[in-house]
Amino acid sequence: MPDLDSHAFLVSEAEGRKKEIGLSTTGGKIHRVNAGSVFQSDDLELILKLTLAAKGIGLLPLSLAQLHIDSGVLVLVLPLVKLKPQEINLVYLPSRRHSPKIKVFIDYVLNIFKQS
């Protein structure tokens, strides 16, 4: 794991409130990094914008950053690091459960996460 102590990290997890970040690699090994600074937000779009503005290393899902990686605007700094799976909830009114628009949206969201 490269020396990352002087870098700012942009994270969405509560763990980011500490100065120590736990990074899990594809092999399952967890690396502890004492970050220079940590910015934590639940807004992944904000973390992406800050990453694009070169404000730090953004820990982002590939599904969100892939277009920017493919275009060369962003580069994978830690390609072996895997993000912890996070839960997502789709909330809608029970009376709209059988709405074709709701069903299409749910299928769309599921398809996005199956690809990543």
TIVO-2410 file (N, C-alpha, C; in nm, 3 decimals):
# residues 116
REC num residu      c1      c2      c3 atome chaine
REC   1      M   0.086  -0.117   0.000     N      A
REC   1      M   0.000   0.000   0.000    CA      A
REC   1      M   0.090   0.123   0.000     C      A
REC   2      P   0.071   0.212  -0.097     N      A
REC   2      P   0.157   0.331  -0.104    CA      A
REC   2      P   0.139   0.421   0.018     C      A
REC   3      D   0.235   0.511   0.036     N      A
REC   3      D   0.229   0.603   0.148    CA      A
REC   3      D   0.116   0.704   0.124     C      A
REC   4      L   0.013   0.696   0.207     N      A
REC   4      L  -0.105   0.781   0.188    CA      A
REC   4      L  -0.130   0.876   0.303     C      A
REC   5      D  -0.038   0.880   0.398     N      A
REC   5      D  -0.059   0.959   0.519    CA      A
REC   5      D  -0.080   1.107   0.493     C      A
REC   6      S  -0.025   1.160   0.387     N      A
REC   6      S  -0.035   1.304   0.362    CA      A
REC   6      S  -0.154   1.341   0.275     C      A
REC   7      H  -0.232   1.244   0.232     N      A
REC   7      H  -0.343   1.271   0.141    CA      A
REC   7      H  -0.474   1.293   0.215     C      A
REC   8      A  -0.561   1.372   0.154     N      A
REC   8      A  -0.697   1.390   0.204    CA      A
REC   8      A  -0.784   1.280   0.145     C      A
REC   9      F  -0.874   1.227   0.224     N      A
REC   9      F  -0.968   1.127   0.178    CA      A
REC   9      F  -1.108   1.183   0.181     C      A
REC  10      L  -1.186   1.149   0.080     N      A
REC  10      L  -1.325   1.191   0.068    CA      A
REC  10      L  -1.408   1.063   0.076     C      A
REC  11      V  -1.483   1.046   0.183     N      A
REC  11      V  -1.550   0.918   0.209    CA      A
REC  11      V  -1.698   0.939   0.241     C      A
REC  12      S  -1.774   0.831   0.228     N      A
REC  12      S  -1.916   0.836   0.260    CA      A
REC  12      S  -1.951   0.757   0.385     C      A
REC  13      E  -1.854   0.691   0.443     N      A
REC  13      E  -1.880   0.607   0.560    CA      A
REC  13      E  -1.857   0.684   0.689     C      A
REC  14      A  -1.928   0.642   0.792     N      A
REC  14      A  -1.911   0.705   0.924    CA      A
REC  14      A  -1.768   0.689   0.975     C      A
REC  15      E  -1.701   0.584   0.930     N      A
REC  15      E  -1.563   0.560   0.972    CA      A
REC  15      E  -1.473   0.678   0.935     C      A
REC  16      G  -1.516   0.752   0.833     N      A
REC  16      G  -1.437   0.865   0.787    CA      A
REC  16      G  -1.427   0.978   0.887     C      A
REC  17      R  -1.506   0.976   0.992     N      A
REC  17      R  -1.498   1.081   1.092    CA      A
REC  17      R  -1.369   1.071   1.172     C      A
REC  18      K  -1.306   0.955   1.164     N      A
REC  18      K  -1.176   0.938   1.230    CA      A
REC  18      K  -1.067   0.974   1.131     C      A
REC  19      K  -0.947   0.988   1.180     N      A
REC  19      K  -0.835   1.015   1.090    CA      A
REC  19      K  -0.777   0.885   1.034     C      A
REC  20      E  -0.824   0.772   1.084     N      A
REC  20      E  -0.775   0.643   1.035    CA      A
REC  20      E  -0.881   0.579   0.946     C      A
REC  21      I  -0.841   0.543   0.826     N      A
REC  21      I  -0.932   0.482   0.728    CA      A
REC  21      I  -0.894   0.335   0.715     C      A
REC  22      G  -0.992   0.247   0.717     N      A
REC  22      G  -0.970   0.105   0.692    CA      A
REC  22      G  -1.001   0.074   0.548     C      A
REC  23      L  -0.903   0.026   0.473     N      A
REC  23      L  -0.922  -0.008   0.332    CA      A
REC  23      L  -0.908  -0.159   0.315     C      A
REC  24      S  -1.008  -0.220   0.256     N      A
REC  24      S  -1.009  -0.364   0.234    CA      A
REC  24      S  -0.971  -0.393   0.090     C      A
REC  25      T  -0.873  -0.482   0.069     N      A
REC  25      T  -0.830  -0.517  -0.066    CA      A
REC  25      T  -0.907  -0.639  -0.115     C      A
REC  26      T  -0.893  -0.669  -0.245     N      A
REC  26      T  -0.965  -0.781  -0.304    CA      A
REC  26      T  -0.929  -0.913  -0.236     C      A
REC  27      G  -0.813  -0.923  -0.178     N      A
REC  27      G  -0.772  -1.043  -0.108    CA      A
REC  27      G  -0.829  -1.053   0.032     C      A
REC  28      G  -0.900  -0.951   0.076     N      A
REC  28      G  -0.962  -0.952   0.207    CA      A
REC  28      G  -0.877  -0.890   0.318     C      A
REC  29      K  -0.755  -0.851   0.285     N      A
REC  29      K  -0.669  -0.789   0.386    CA      A
REC  29      K  -0.713  -0.645   0.410     C      A
REC  30      I  -0.716  -0.604   0.537     N      A
REC  30      I  -0.755  -0.468   0.571    CA      A
REC  30      I  -0.630  -0.388   0.605     C      A
REC  31      H  -0.615  -0.276   0.537     N      A
REC  31      H  -0.503  -0.185   0.560    CA      A
REC  31      H  -0.555  -0.063   0.634     C      A
REC  32      R  -0.485  -0.020   0.736     N      A
REC  32      R  -0.520   0.100   0.811    CA      A
REC  32      R  -0.432   0.213   0.762     C      A
REC  33      V  -0.495   0.324   0.723     N      A
REC  33      V  -0.423   0.440   0.673    CA      A
REC  33      V  -0.454   0.558   0.764     C      A
REC  34      N  -0.351   0.622   0.815     N      A
REC  34      N  -0.368   0.745   0.891    CA      A
REC  34      N  -0.369   0.859   0.791     C      A
REC  35      A  -0.488   0.905   0.758     N      A
REC  35      A  -0.505   1.005   0.654    CA      A
REC  35      A  -0.464   1.143   0.703     C      A
REC  36      G  -0.413   1.225   0.612     N      A
REC  36      G  -0.380   1.362   0.645    CA      A
REC  36      G  -0.505   1.439   0.687     C      A
REC  37      S  -0.614   1.418   0.615     N      A
REC  37      S  -0.743   1.475   0.652    CA      A
REC  37      S  -0.853   1.390   0.590     C      A
REC  38      V  -0.971   1.399   0.649     N      A
REC  38      V  -1.084   1.319   0.602    CA      A
REC  38      V  -1.207   1.409   0.594     C      A
REC  39      F  -1.274   1.403   0.479     N      A
REC  39      F  -1.403   1.470   0.464    CA      A
REC  39      F  -1.507   1.362   0.446     C      A
REC  40      Q  -1.611   1.365   0.529     N      A
REC  40      Q  -1.716   1.263   0.525    CA      A
REC  40      Q  -1.848   1.326   0.487     C      A
REC  41      S  -1.918   1.264   0.391     N      A
REC  41      S  -2.051   1.310   0.352    CA      A
REC  41      S  -2.131   1.190   0.304     C      A
REC  42      D  -2.262   1.195   0.323     N      A
REC  42      D  -2.349   1.090   0.272    CA      A
REC  42      D  -2.385   1.115   0.125     C      A
REC  43      D  -2.341   1.226   0.071     N      A
REC  43      D  -2.374   1.266  -0.066    CA      A
REC  43      D  -2.261   1.223  -0.161     C      A
REC  44      L  -2.280   1.112  -0.230     N      A
REC  44      L  -2.177   1.061  -0.320    CA      A
REC  44      L  -2.151   1.156  -0.438     C      A
REC  45      E  -2.254   1.226  -0.482     N      A
REC  45      E  -2.234   1.324  -0.590    CA      A
REC  45      E  -2.139   1.435  -0.545     C      A
REC  46      L  -2.153   1.479  -0.420     N      A
REC  46      L  -2.062   1.580  -0.366    CA      A
REC  46      L  -1.920   1.527  -0.358     C      A
REC  47      I  -1.904   1.403  -0.314     N      A
REC  47      I  -1.770   1.343  -0.307    CA      A
REC  47      I  -1.710   1.333  -0.446     C      A
REC  48      L  -1.791   1.298  -0.545     N      A
REC  48      L  -1.742   1.294  -0.683    CA      A
REC  48      L  -1.699   1.433  -0.729     C      A
REC  49      K  -1.779   1.535  -0.703     N      A
REC  49      K  -1.743   1.672  -0.743    CA      A
REC  49      K  -1.613   1.717  -0.678     C      A
REC  50      L  -1.596   1.686  -0.549     N      A
REC  50      L  -1.472   1.723  -0.481    CA      A
REC  50      L  -1.353   1.646  -0.536     C      A
REC  51      T  -1.374   1.520  -0.572     N      A
REC  51      T  -1.267   1.440  -0.632    CA      A
REC  51      T  -1.228   1.500  -0.767     C      A
REC  52      L  -1.327   1.536  -0.848     N      A
REC  52      L  -1.300   1.597  -0.978    CA      A
REC  52      L  -1.230   1.732  -0.964     C      A
REC  53      A  -1.251   1.799  -0.850     N      A
REC  53      A  -1.185   1.927  -0.824    CA      A
REC  53      A  -1.049   1.908  -0.757     C      A
REC  54      A  -1.002   1.783  -0.752     N      A
REC  54      A  -0.870   1.751  -0.696    CA      A
REC  54      A  -0.857   1.789  -0.549     C      A
REC  55      K  -0.964   1.767  -0.472     N      A
REC  55      K  -0.962   1.798  -0.329    CA      A
REC  55      K  -0.920   1.680  -0.243     C      A
REC  56      G  -0.902   1.563  -0.304     N      A
REC  56      G  -0.859   1.447  -0.228    CA      A
REC  56      G  -0.885   1.318  -0.303     C      A
REC  57      I  -0.854   1.207  -0.238     N      A
REC  57      I  -0.878   1.074  -0.294    CA      A
REC  57      I  -1.022   1.037  -0.258     C      A
REC  58      G  -1.105   1.023  -0.360     N      A
REC  58      G  -1.245   0.990  -0.337    CA      A
REC  58      G  -1.265   0.840  -0.334     C      A
REC  59      L  -1.325   0.790  -0.228     N      A
REC  59      L  -1.361   0.649  -0.221    CA      A
REC  59      L  -1.503   0.638  -0.276     C      A
REC  60      L  -1.512   0.606  -0.405     N      A
REC  60      L  -1.638   0.609  -0.477    CA      A
REC  60      L  -1.669   0.475  -0.542     C      A
REC  61      P  -1.797   0.442  -0.556     N      A
REC  61      P  -1.833   0.323  -0.633    CA      A
REC  61      P  -1.791   0.342  -0.779     C      A
REC  62      L  -1.742   0.236  -0.841     N      A
REC  62      L  -1.703   0.246  -0.982    CA      A
REC  62      L  -1.819   0.288  -1.070     C      A
REC  63      S  -1.939   0.245  -1.035     N      A
REC  63      S  -2.056   0.281  -1.116    CA      A
REC  63      S  -2.074   0.432  -1.125     C      A
REC  64      L  -2.029   0.504  -1.027     N      A
REC  64      L  -2.041   0.650  -1.026    CA      A
REC  64      L  -1.923   0.717  -1.095     C      A
REC  65      A  -1.807   0.660  -1.085     N      A
REC  65      A  -1.685   0.724  -1.135    CA      A
REC  65      A  -1.638   0.671  -1.271     C      A
REC  66      Q  -1.697   0.564  -1.320     N      A
REC  66      Q  -1.645   0.495  -1.439    CA      A
REC  66      Q  -1.633   0.585  -1.562     C      A
REC  67      L  -1.732   0.668  -1.589     N      A
REC  67      L  -1.724   0.758  -1.706    CA      A
REC  67      L  -1.601   0.849  -1.697     C      A
REC  68      H  -1.572   0.898  -1.579     N      A
REC  68      H  -1.458   0.987  -1.560    CA      A
REC  68      H  -1.326   0.911  -1.567     C      A
REC  69      I  -1.328   0.786  -1.526     N      A
REC  69      I  -1.208   0.701  -1.538    CA      A
REC  69      I  -1.183   0.669  -1.685     C      A
REC  70      D  -1.290   0.630  -1.756     N      A
REC  70      D  -1.277   0.597  -1.899    CA      A
REC  70      D  -1.228   0.715  -1.981     C      A
REC  71      S  -1.269   0.837  -1.943     N      A
REC  71      S  -1.228   0.955  -2.018    CA      A
REC  71      S  -1.088   1.004  -1.979     C      A
REC  72      G  -1.031   0.946  -1.872     N      A
REC  72      G  -0.897   0.985  -1.829    CA      A
REC  72      G  -0.895   1.102  -1.733     C      A
REC  73      V  -1.012   1.154  -1.695     N      A
REC  73      V  -1.018   1.265  -1.601    CA      A
REC  73      V  -0.979   1.217  -1.461     C      A
REC  74      L  -1.023   1.097  -1.425     N      A
REC  74      L  -0.985   1.035  -1.297    CA      A
REC  74      L  -0.902   0.910  -1.325     C      A
REC  75      V  -0.815   0.877  -1.231     N      A
REC  75      V  -0.738   0.754  -1.240    CA      A
REC  75      V  -0.759   0.672  -1.112     C      A
REC  76      L  -0.754   0.541  -1.126     N      A
REC  76      L  -0.762   0.454  -1.009    CA      A
REC  76      L  -0.630   0.461  -0.935     C      A
REC  77      V  -0.633   0.510  -0.813     N      A
REC  77      V  -0.512   0.521  -0.732    CA      A
REC  77      V  -0.490   0.391  -0.654     C      A
REC  78      L  -0.598   0.332  -0.609     N      A
REC  78      L  -0.592   0.209  -0.529    CA      A
REC  78      L  -0.680   0.103  -0.594     C      A
REC  79      P  -0.636   0.045  -0.707     N      A
REC  79      P  -0.723  -0.047  -0.781    CA      A
REC  79      P  -0.761  -0.174  -0.706     C      A
REC  80      L  -0.683  -0.213  -0.607     N      A
REC  80      L  -0.714  -0.335  -0.533    CA      A
REC  80      L  -0.807  -0.313  -0.414     C      A
REC  81      V  -0.839  -0.188  -0.386     N      A
REC  81      V  -0.928  -0.157  -0.273    CA      A
REC  81      V  -1.072  -0.178  -0.313     C      A
REC  82      K  -1.146  -0.244  -0.224     N      A
REC  82      K  -1.288  -0.266  -0.246    CA      A
REC  82      K  -1.366  -0.189  -0.139     C      A
REC  83      L  -1.472  -0.124  -0.180     N      A
REC  83      L  -1.557  -0.055  -0.085    CA      A
REC  83      L  -1.646  -0.156  -0.014     C      A
REC  84      K  -1.681  -0.125   0.110     N      A
REC  84      K  -1.774  -0.210   0.182    CA      A
REC  84      K  -1.911  -0.200   0.116     C      A
REC  85      P  -1.980  -0.313   0.101     N      A
REC  85      P  -2.116  -0.304   0.046    CA      A
REC  85      P  -2.203  -0.217   0.135     C      A
REC  86      Q  -2.283  -0.135   0.072     N      A
REC  86      Q  -2.373  -0.048   0.148    CA      A
REC  86      Q  -2.515  -0.071   0.100     C      A
REC  87      E  -2.606  -0.056   0.193     N      A
REC  87      E  -2.746  -0.078   0.164    CA      A
REC  87      E  -2.806   0.045   0.097     C      A
REC  88      I  -2.898   0.020   0.005     N      A
REC  88      I  -2.973   0.129  -0.057    CA      A
REC  88      I  -3.120   0.095  -0.043     C      A
REC  89      N  -3.200   0.196  -0.013     N      A
REC  89      N  -3.343   0.176   0.003    CA      A
REC  89      N  -3.419   0.264  -0.096     C      A
REC  90      L  -3.513   0.203  -0.165     N      A
REC  90      L  -3.603   0.278  -0.252    CA      A
REC  90      L  -3.735   0.291  -0.177     C      A
REC  91      V  -3.779   0.412  -0.159     N      A
REC  91      V  -3.898   0.437  -0.078    CA      A
REC  91      V  -4.007   0.497  -0.166     C      A
REC  92      Y  -4.125   0.444  -0.155     N      A
REC  92      Y  -4.239   0.495  -0.231    CA      A
REC  92      Y  -4.366   0.466  -0.152     C      A
REC  93      L  -4.473   0.535  -0.188     N      A
REC  93      L  -4.601   0.516  -0.120    CA      A
REC  93      L  -4.658   0.378  -0.149     C      A
REC  94      P  -4.713   0.309  -0.050     N      A
REC  94      P  -4.770   0.175  -0.073    CA      A
REC  94      P  -4.876   0.175  -0.183     C      A
REC  95      S  -4.949   0.283  -0.195     N      A
REC  95      S  -5.053   0.289  -0.298    CA      A
REC  95      S  -4.995   0.293  -0.439     C      A
REC  96      R  -4.864   0.323  -0.452     N      A
REC  96      R  -4.798   0.331  -0.583    CA      A
REC  96      R  -4.720   0.204  -0.618     C      A
REC  97      R  -4.731   0.103  -0.532     N      A
REC  97      R  -4.653  -0.019  -0.546    CA      A
REC  97      R  -4.668  -0.084  -0.685     C      A
REC  98      H  -4.787  -0.079  -0.742     N      A
REC  98      H  -4.812  -0.146  -0.870    CA      A
REC  98      H  -4.803  -0.051  -0.990     C      A
REC  99      S  -4.753   0.068  -0.965     N      A
REC  99      S  -4.738   0.166  -1.072    CA      A
REC  99      S  -4.631   0.119  -1.171     C      A
REC 100      P  -4.661   0.122  -1.301     N      A
REC 100      P  -4.560   0.084  -1.401    CA      A
REC 100      P  -4.433   0.170  -1.392     C      A
REC 101      K  -4.449   0.299  -1.360     N      A
REC 101      K  -4.332   0.387  -1.349    CA      A
REC 101      K  -4.243   0.344  -1.234     C      A
REC 102      I  -4.302   0.307  -1.122     N      A
REC 102      I  -4.225   0.261  -1.007    CA      A
REC 102      I  -4.151   0.132  -1.041     C      A
REC 103      K  -4.220   0.039  -1.106     N      A
REC 103      K  -4.157  -0.089  -1.143    CA      A
REC 103      K  -4.040  -0.067  -1.238     C      A
REC 104      V  -4.057   0.021  -1.336     N      A
REC 104      V  -3.950   0.049  -1.431    CA      A
REC 104      V  -3.830   0.111  -1.359     C      A
REC 105      F  -3.855   0.205  -1.267     N      A
REC 105      F  -3.747   0.269  -1.193    CA      A
REC 105      F  -3.673   0.167  -1.107     C      A
REC 106      I  -3.745   0.080  -1.038     N      A
REC 106      I  -3.681  -0.023  -0.955    CA      A
REC 106      I  -3.594  -0.113  -1.041     C      A
REC 107      D  -3.645  -0.157  -1.156     N      A
REC 107      D  -3.566  -0.241  -1.247    CA      A
REC 107      D  -3.441  -0.167  -1.295     C      A
REC 108      Y  -3.455  -0.038  -1.324     N      A
REC 108      Y  -3.342   0.044  -1.368    CA      A
REC 108      Y  -3.233   0.049  -1.261     C      A
REC 109      V  -3.273   0.077  -1.138     N      A
REC 109      V  -3.176   0.086  -1.028    CA      A
REC 109      V  -3.109  -0.050  -1.003     C      A
REC 110      L  -3.187  -0.157  -1.003     N      A
REC 110      L  -3.131  -0.290  -0.983    CA      A
REC 110      L  -3.030  -0.323  -1.093     C      A
REC 111      N  -3.060  -0.285  -1.216     N      A
REC 111      N  -2.970  -0.312  -1.328    CA      A
REC 111      N  -2.837  -0.236  -1.311     C      A
REC 112      I  -2.843  -0.113  -1.265     N      A
REC 112      I  -2.721  -0.036  -1.242    CA      A
REC 112      I  -2.629  -0.107  -1.142     C      A
REC 113      F  -2.688  -0.156  -1.032     N      A
REC 113      F  -2.605  -0.217  -0.928    CA      A
REC 113      F  -2.563  -0.358  -0.962     C      A
REC 114      K  -2.633  -0.426  -1.051     N      A
REC 114      K  -2.589  -0.558  -1.096    CA      A
REC 114      K  -2.465  -0.545  -1.183     C      A
REC 115      Q  -2.454  -0.434  -1.257     N      A
REC 115      Q  -2.340  -0.411  -1.346    CA      A
REC 115      Q  -2.213  -0.377  -1.271     C      A
REC 116      S  -2.225  -0.321  -1.148     N      A
REC 116      S  -2.104  -0.277  -1.077    CA      A
REC 116      S  -2.052  -0.381  -0.982     C      A
***
